[in-house]
Amino acid sequence: EPALTVYHWDLPQELEDAGGWPERDTAYRFAEYAQLLGEALGDRVEQWITLNEPWCSAFLGYASGVHAPGRTEPAAALRAAHHLNLAHGLGTAALRSVLPAGNSVAISLNTAPVRPLTQSPADLAAARKIDDLSGGIFHGPVLHGAYPQSLLEATAPLTDWSFVQDGDLEQIRQPIDAICLNYYTPTVVSAADPGARVPGADGHGASEYSPWPAADDVAFHQPPGERTEMGWSVDPTGLHELIMRYHREAPGTPLYISENGAAYDDKPDADGTVDDPGRVAYLNGHLAAVRQAVTDGADVRGYYLWSLLDNFEWAYGYEKRFGAVYVDFASQRRTPKSSALWYGRAARTGTLPPVDAAE
């Protein structure tokens, strides 16, 4: 079944030239676009997602500048976050005005579990700040119709949030049919002296600018243990924690894992096969975490592996391979990796095969 994401970081240049997501008008242009798509495809696509990872659009695009449009303006990033939220609300209403009854409208969030390095009051406060900036800034208005008060207080040196107009929060808090979650790794933080942050240490790309507005007093830490080629720690418990958090945040709302996967340095063997045991183990652990969440009462309706093919990984280009299918970029030849065969068997049988069973 197709699941259509309306916006995956592909803002038309004309709209960026007019100010981009920090400008309120962009939200209205998005709603018009969503309605056009709904009119064109609503008879064939039942599952709709308004935005993919608005955190990345706002903070990697406008604060750290590692994603397009490459701006480094923390206050503008906060405005962008609000206007992305508004776009979701307006777009949801626009889609519902044209989609057949029974179609599903959701949003994909990439808020990760944020864990304090210690239980000290300072580290707990640091974790709260990053949790607000990664999760609360989006699910607060989308699910609860309000921004966390602690977020407003922490960002007060940058903005008074006067760009939030009367009626915005009601518009953003449209009933949604599902919540989609993208998960790769948890975030571990502690308090730090202002200015002590190590660029790139939070796993979102090397930049002298932080993607976290008003968080110069937070340090990011790499947990011990296995890492993927992105430098992200492998921790299936984080996926279980994330699912259960949104099970509590939005009781009764179906959940989907809309992205989960890992990049590894995959290479063909002499006979052309591509063996990726690390990814097989990663999938086994994370699917087991999803199954545990279901056992614990979460209404998880689906899981999407990121990704089918090795592809263009944004600022990393073709260096990072997330695919279950190996792509020779010169010839365009595609070779299923052992993880694709393992995952296919899991999908067919509804069970987790042994990690060494890929046939």
N, C-alpha and C positions, 0 to 999 in steps of 0.2 A: 504494500500500500504506500502511495506517495505521502510524504509529509513535507509541506512547503514552508520554508523560512522566507519571510518577506524581505528582511534586511539582514545581510551578513557583511556589514562594513563596506558597502559599495555605494557610498554617497556620490551622486553625480557632481562632477567638478563645478558645474554652474552653481549648485547650491552651496558648495564650499566657498566659492568665490564671493557669494553673498553673505558669508559669515559662518556657514556650517551649523553644526549642532548647538553651539552656544547661542544661536539666534532662534527665537521662538517660532518664526515662520517655517523653519524646517520641519517642525512637527506636523504642521498642517499640510505641507507638501507630501509628507509620508502618508498621511491619511488618504489623500487623493490617490496616491499610488496603490495603496492597499485595496481601495475600493475598485480600481481598475483591474487589479489582479483577481479579486474575488469575482467580479463580473465575468472575466474571461475563463477562469479555471474552476470556479466553485462547483460546477456540475461534475467534475472529475476528481477533485482533491477534497477529501473530508477533513484532514488534519492540517491545521494552519498554526504557524509560530510567527508572532509579530517581529520580534527582535532576537538576534543571537548575541549573547554576551554583551549587553550594553555597557558593562564595566570596561571592557576593552575599547569600545568605541569612544567612551568619554575620557578615560584616564590614560590609555596607551596612545590615543590619538591627539589629545589636547594637553596632557600634563607631562608625560615623559617623552612624547614625540617619537617612540619607536615604531608606531603604526601611523598610517596616513590619517590626517594630513601633516603629521610631524610637528605639531605646535607644542610649545612648552609653556603653557599659561594655566597655572593651577586654578585660578578663579574661573576661567573659561571652562575648565573641565567640569567644575561643579554645575555651572549653568547647562553644559551639555548633558550631564546626567539627568537633570530635571526635564529637559526638553525631550530626551529619549523616553523618559517615563511618560510624559505627556503624549508623545507619539504613539506609545503602546496603547494608552487609553483611547485616543482618537482613532487609531487604526483598528482597534478591537470593535469599536462602535461602527466604523465604516464597513468592516468585513461583515458584521452581523446584519447590516442593512441590506446586503446583497447575497449572502450565502444561504443555501438551503437549510432548513431546520435540521438539526442533528449534527451539523458540522462542528468541529472542535476548534477553539481558538486558545492558544497558550502563549507563553513567553519562555525563552531559554536563558537561565541565569548561570553564571559561573562562580558564584560565591563558594569559597572553599572553607572547610572547618579551620578556624583560627585558634591556635593553641598557645597559651603563654609558656615561656621557657621555664619559669618557676611560678609558684603560687604567691609570690610577693605582691603587695598592693600595686607597685609600679608596673610590674609585668602584666598583671590582670588589667590594669587601665590601658596599657598598650594594646593588648588583645581586643579590648572593647572598641578602641578607636579604629583598628583595622577591620574588625567585624562590621562596624557601622559603615565604613567606606567601601567595603566589598559586597556586603549583603544588605544591611539595613537601608542603605540609600536607595535600593531598588525594591526589595520586598516590603519595606515599610509602607510606602505609598501604594504599591500595587495590591498588597494583601490587606493592609490595615488602614489605608487612607491617611497616613501621617509619616513624616520623617522622624527618626529617633531624636529626642531632645538632646541626647548626648552628642549626636552628630552635629546638630545646629550649634551647640556650644563649642565643640572642638574646631569647627571651621569658621567661627566668628571673626578671626583675624583676617580672613580672606573675603568674606561676603556676609551680607545681612539677609540673604535669601529673598530679597525683595522681588526677584524675578518669578517667584511663586505667586500667581495671581488668584484672586477669588474664583472658586469653582474648579481649580486645577486638580486638587487632590480627589475631589469627587469624580472628576473625569477619568483620572488615572485608575481609580479603584473600580474598574469594570469587573463584573463577575467573569472569571475565566474558567475554562473547562478542564484545564490541566496545567501543571507546572513542569517544565522541562529543566533538568539539571545537567550541567556539564562538569565533570570531575576528572582531575588528573592527580592532584597531590594536595596535602594539607599545607597550611601556612603556620610557621612557628615564629613568634616574635618576643621581644623583651623591650624594656625601657632602655633608652640610650641618651647620651648627651646630644643636644641639638647639633646637627651637622655631622654626626658620626656615622651616618648611614653609608654602607658600602654600595656603590652603584652596581645595579644588576643583581644584588644579593637576594632579591625577592623573587627571582626566577622569571622576570618579565622582560628580559632583554637588556643588553648593556646600554646605559645612557647616563650622562652626568646629571640628569634630571629625574626626580622621583615621580612614579605614577600615583603617589599617595599624597594628596593635598593636606597641608597642615599636620604632617606626621613626621617632621624632622627629628622628633624625639623618640622614634621607634626604630629598633634594629631587627633585622630579619636573619633567621638562622637556618642552616641546612641540617636536617636531622641525620643521624648516623644511619648506615645501611645502604641497600642497593639504590642506585639512581638510574634513570633513563638517560638517553643521549641529550635530552633537554636539560639535564642536571636536576630533574625533579625526583624526589624520593618516592619509592614505591610503597604505598601504604593503603591496602584495601580497607582498613578500619575507618579511614577517612570517608570513604564512600558510604559505608553503613551509617556513620555519624551524620553525614549530610542528609541522607534520605530520612532518617528519623527526625532530624531537626525540622524539615519541611512537612513531615507527617504531623508534627505538632503545630507548626506555624499556620497550616491551612488544612485543618482536619476535614476529611471527606473529599478532598480534591485529588483526583488521580495524578500520579507522578510518572514521568518518563526520564530515563537516563538518555539524554539526547547526544551526549558525547562522552566517551571514555576510551582510553587507549594509551599507547606509549610509542615513542620513537626509539629505535635501536639502529645500530650500524649494520644493517643487513647487506649481505653480499652473496652472489650466487656461488655455489660450489663448482668444481671442475665439470660436473655433468649438467650444470644449469639449474639444479635445485636450490631453493633458498630455505634454509633451516633457521628458524628464529625461536629457539626455546625460551628466551627471555620473555617474549611477547605471549607465548602460550601460558607460561606461569603467571604472567600479569593478568591475563584474561581469566584464568582459572580462579585466582584469588579474588578478583573484583566481581565476577559473576557469583561466586560463593557469598560475597558480602551482600549483594542484591538479594539473593535467596534468603539470607538471614534476616534482612530487613522485612521481606514479605512475611516470613515466619513471625516476626515481631509485630505485625499488624499493619505495615505500610502498604498502601494500594499502588504498587508499581505495575504499570501496564505494559511497559516495553523498555528495551535496551538497544541503543545504537552504538556499534563499534566505530570509533574514529581511528582509521578510516578504511574504506574499501581499497583505495589506491594510494601509493606514494604520490604526493602532490607538492604544490608550491606552498611552502609553509611561511607565508608572509615575509617578515624581515629576514628570515633565515634562508629564503630561496629554496633550492632543492637539496639543501644539506641534511635536513632531518626527514627521516622516513617513518611515517606513522602507519603506512598501509599494511593490510593483510595480503595484498597483492603487490609484488615487486614490479616496478616500472623501470625499464631501461629507457632513460629519457632520450637517448640518441636515436634508437630504433623504434621506440614506443612499444616494444614487446612487453607483454604482461605475463608474469609467472606467479601463480598462487604460492604463497609461503606456507610453511607447515602450520602456522597459526590460522590461515584461512581454512585448511583442511580440518583442523581441530575444531574451529568455531562452527564450521558447517555441520560437523557431527553433533556438536552440542545443540545446534538449532533444530536438527532433524529429530533428535531423541529426547530433547527436554531434560537432559542430564549433563553432568560435567564429566567428560571422558577423562581417563588417566592422562596426565600431561605429556606422556610419551606416545600417545595414540593420536596420530594425525591422518590415518587413512580413511 
